[in-house]
Amino acid sequence: MTEEDATETLNGSQIVVRLLERQGVRRVAGIPGGSILPFYDALSQSKLIRHVLARHEQGAGFIAHGAARATGETAVCLATSGPGVTNLLTAIADAKLDSIPLVAITGQVPTAMIGSDAFQEVDTYGLSIPITKHNFLVCSAAELLEVIPEAFRLAASGRPGPVLVDIPKDVQNERIEVTRWPEAGRRTPAPEADSEAIARAVSLIDAAERSILYLGGGVTHSDGAALAVELAEKGGLPTVMTLMALGTMPVDHALSLGLLGMHAARCTNMALEECDLLIAVGARFDDRATGKATAFCPRAKIIHIDIDRAELDKIKTAHVGIHGDLGDVLGRVLPQIRRQSRARWLARVGELKAGFPLRTPGVDDLRTPYGLIRAVADNLTDEAIVATDVGQHQMWVAQTYPLRRPRQWLTSGGLGTMGFGLPTAIGAAMAQPERTVVCFSGDGSILMNIQELATAAEEGVNVKLVLMNNASLGLVAQQQNLFYGGRVFSSRFAVEPDFLRIAEGFGWRTLDLDSANNPREALGEALSSRGPVFIHARIDRSEQVLPMVVPSGANKDMIGD
Amino acid sequence: MNSITGKHQEAGAARTVLELEVNNHAGVMSHVVGLFSRRVFNVEGILCMPVGDGRSSRIWLTVAEDARVEQMIRQLEKLEDILSVRRHGASHEVFERVGEFFK
């Protein structure tokens, strides 16, 4: 008789803990509360799983994001019923939009009290429907044996995403005999892509004169970056990347045109304007990337490869749509296409790059946004992880940080959640403790999950937080300046917190670049030390992220150089 | 209801009938109608009954014939509890026959 067949009497909570252990989960992030206490009690006895105590459930959710985004493995977060759940929802929605594999386990009031407006009761199932890939309300301990592995299978299969498992307290306490343990839930392979569609794509690629490869986050999720780069090199394909795809092709690769869309270099959007074939790989034609969709790549035929069939033809109708795993599809397209130098097109792209590059004023001056980012990058290797919050600092980093490795770059792309950066950086640092994690943030964003400074200090994570402080909601002020007649309203802070004292109060080492005698040296020292360091730098309020596509305008119409 | 729905209703006499095979448990209906409602896409009619041994149900929907229907079908097919989706023309008799009860 194997250990597998030994009968044990366990309660629902112990079953979930065991299933997580068997799943290979070694770290979970959460906050306990009344309805999830039985589970926490069982978790306390686990010798394999470590619990990271966040200070807000949204922090716990983003700590899970950090682990999942840095490693590609499904990560777990926990919350109690009611406010625990509602606090967690933003992180779950963020995972849905960026296709991040998460399993959220939430406590619920006892089954008999559901629907009675019990203390800390909220309709978790109903609230989570539109922001999860799938969700479960578990009715018995026995069901957990199916639901937990299934949750992991769903989170990781096809297009990854968040799955929520809501477990009423009585189910957590229900004792049953377990005789057999299910297999851990694993990613199931995607259906094989249609050979005929692949053949049509190959002939379009071979025939096109001015193709562009358009990489999205799916390239990272499918571990397809190396193949994508190979495809570009063999086909002579200039390559643009979405915010989510940055790092899949090194930005200094000769074929890279970097970020496309709203804050792209002019040359990038101009090349897209001229291309006759757009090869979209794991990208979803997001409005920040395409601008006005009808005016996007107006001369181009489109090949669209995606694991999610609903993405094909959603925004732009593809001439060839290929539904399948990118690794599989690229692996089959690659040997079939002709090796081409496309000298004329690459020369034209070279002309555009030379004539309309990204302007980075102040890049040699550490007291400017671009200069600060450059100085940080100069002190780190490609092994470092770069996380951001949301706003101007995020766009400056996206434009100029030399990202060269998939999963190097962690940012909230689809939902654009301010408050994402710090907890995500913590999660990434815990999942990959050998790496340095730098988190660029703004003074608006940092306040939205600043309580996680405590979690970071408690865990001693190797996170370097670079706060770019302009005492503003900078991107809001920028839009008000550009598009609302300069009526800057509710976007400049009259009172500024003393961030350095706050960070010190949470137990962080701090560095104020503004007052440092030799800021460059001090920055280098801070970035090379171990443990959390809070680095503060003031940014001029008048700094803008340029160039910029007018919201809902066409990408070819950009403001600024 | 809201104005967007109203516009769709005015514009379209044309309807499409969708036939869904789904798992039969609490929550499946919310998943289905939620897909439509959060896109401000009105479901004009819904019928649902268990089939066979009751482990699955069949849902009939009638919706405006609209450029978005194909996208809606693909979104429906992604739902874990949906086993299959078939699209019928507006001439399908299921709603006409049930129409007797709405006179």
Interface residues (C-beta under 8 A of the other chain):
Chain A: Y125 G126 I129 P130 K133 H134 N135 L137 L154 D308 R309 A310 D313 K314
Chain B: A26 G27 S30 H31 G34 R38 E70 Q71 R74 Q75 E77 K78 L79 E80
